[in-house]
């Protein structure tokens, strides 16, 4: 799983906590670091042959950056990559992100076990 911080958001404490929880739950995790462009994120997903990408956004740019990542995945034949978004996402924007192809949005306060359990179940069901 690739976890990434697209855009200019410089707050990475939460994504590091998520990355560690995923690692502790048995996932192979690649954290791209801060200030990644959508194109850079797509290239990491491609190079790492990742099954999922988690995008952490706190900047309010989710309706701009997430579609660019999804479009880049599609352009590179990665339509089957699970896209998950986390961060400060207004409730009204969650359905918009899901319409674009985001599988799940986790907002602040989501229990780490819920995130890892959901991700494991969802990825396992995609392999069946």
C-alpha positions as CSV (number, residue, x, y, z in Angstrom):
1,X,0.0,0.0,0.0
2,X,1.2,3.5,-0.9
3,X,0.3,6.3,1.5
4,X,0.8,9.8,0.2
5,X,0.4,13.5,1.1
6,X,-0.6,15.2,-2.2
7,X,-0.2,19.0,-2.6
8,X,1.2,21.6,-0.2
9,X,-0.2,20.2,3.0
10,X,2.7,20.0,5.4
11,X,1.0,18.1,8.3
12,X,2.1,14.5,8.3
13,X,1.7,13.3,11.8
14,X,-1.6,11.5,11.0
15,X,-0.4,9.8,7.9
16,X,2.6,8.5,9.8
17,X,0.3,7.1,12.5
18,X,-1.8,5.4,9.8
19,X,1.3,4.1,8.0
20,X,2.6,2.5,11.2
21,X,-0.8,1.0,12.0
22,X,-1.0,-0.5,8.6
23,X,2.6,-1.9,8.9
24,X,1.8,-3.3,12.3
25,X,-1.3,-5.0,10.8
26,X,0.9,-6.8,8.3
27,X,0.7,-4.5,5.3
28,X,3.7,-3.5,3.2
29,X,3.6,0.3,3.3
30,X,5.4,2.8,1.2
31,X,5.1,6.4,2.5
32,X,5.9,8.9,-0.3
33,X,6.6,11.9,2.1
34,X,5.2,15.4,1.9
35,X,4.3,17.6,-1.0
36,X,3.8,15.0,-3.6
37,X,2.2,15.8,-7.0
38,X,-0.6,13.5,-8.2
39,X,1.8,12.4,-11.0
40,X,4.5,11.4,-8.5
41,X,2.0,9.4,-6.5
42,X,0.8,7.5,-9.5
43,X,4.4,6.7,-10.5
44,X,5.1,5.3,-7.0
45,X,1.9,3.1,-7.2
46,X,3.0,1.9,-10.7
47,X,6.6,1.2,-9.6
48,X,5.7,-0.5,-6.4
49,X,2.8,-2.5,-8.1
50,X,0.6,-1.4,-5.2
51,X,-2.9,-2.7,-4.6
52,X,-4.0,0.4,-2.8
53,X,-3.2,4.0,-2.3
54,X,-4.2,6.1,0.7
55,X,-4.3,9.9,0.2
56,X,-4.1,12.1,3.3
57,X,-5.4,15.6,2.9
58,X,-5.9,18.3,5.4
59,X,-5.6,21.3,3.1
60,X,-9.0,21.4,1.6
61,X,-7.7,20.5,-1.9
62,X,-9.2,17.0,-2.0
63,X,-11.7,17.8,-4.8
64,X,-8.8,19.0,-6.9
65,X,-6.0,16.6,-6.1
66,X,-7.9,13.3,-5.7
67,X,-9.4,13.4,-9.2
68,X,-5.9,14.0,-10.6
69,X,-4.6,10.9,-8.9
70,X,-7.6,8.8,-10.0
71,X,-7.2,10.0,-13.6
72,X,-3.5,9.3,-13.5
73,X,-4.1,5.8,-12.2
74,X,-6.6,5.2,-15.0
75,X,-4.3,6.6,-17.7
76,X,-1.6,4.1,-16.5
77,X,-4.0,1.1,-16.5
78,X,-4.3,1.0,-12.8
79,X,-8.1,1.1,-12.6
80,X,-8.0,-1.8,-10.1
81,X,-6.0,0.1,-7.5
82,X,-8.1,0.8,-4.4
83,X,-8.2,4.5,-3.5
84,X,-8.7,5.5,0.1
85,X,-8.8,9.1,1.4
86,X,-8.3,10.3,4.9
87,X,-8.2,13.6,6.5
88,X,-10.4,16.6,7.1
89,X,-13.1,16.0,4.5
90,X,-16.5,17.8,4.8
91,X,-19.4,15.3,4.9
92,X,-20.9,16.9,1.8
93,X,-17.7,16.1,-0.2
94,X,-17.6,12.4,0.7
95,X,-20.2,11.3,-1.9
96,X,-18.5,13.4,-4.5
97,X,-15.2,11.6,-3.9
98,X,-16.9,8.2,-3.9
99,X,-18.5,9.1,-7.3
100,X,-15.0,9.8,-8.6
101,X,-13.9,6.3,-7.6
102,X,-12.7,6.6,-4.0
103,X,-13.6,3.4,-2.1
104,X,-13.7,4.8,1.4
105,X,-13.1,8.1,3.2
106,X,-11.8,8.0,6.8
107,X,-12.2,11.2,8.8
108,X,-10.4,12.2,12.0
109,X,-11.2,10.0,14.9
110,X,-11.6,6.8,12.8
111,X,-10.3,4.0,14.9
112,X,-7.1,2.5,13.5
113,X,-8.5,-1.0,13.8
114,X,-11.5,-0.1,11.7
115,X,-9.2,1.2,9.0
116,X,-6.9,-1.8,8.9
117,X,-9.8,-4.3,9.2
118,X,-11.7,-2.6,6.4
119,X,-8.7,-2.4,4.2
120,X,-7.8,-6.1,4.8
121,X,-11.3,-7.3,4.1
122,X,-11.7,-5.1,1.0
123,X,-8.4,-6.2,-0.5
124,X,-9.0,-9.8,0.3
125,X,-12.4,-9.7,-1.4
126,X,-10.8,-8.1,-4.5
127,X,-8.5,-11.1,-4.8
128,X,-11.4,-13.6,-4.8
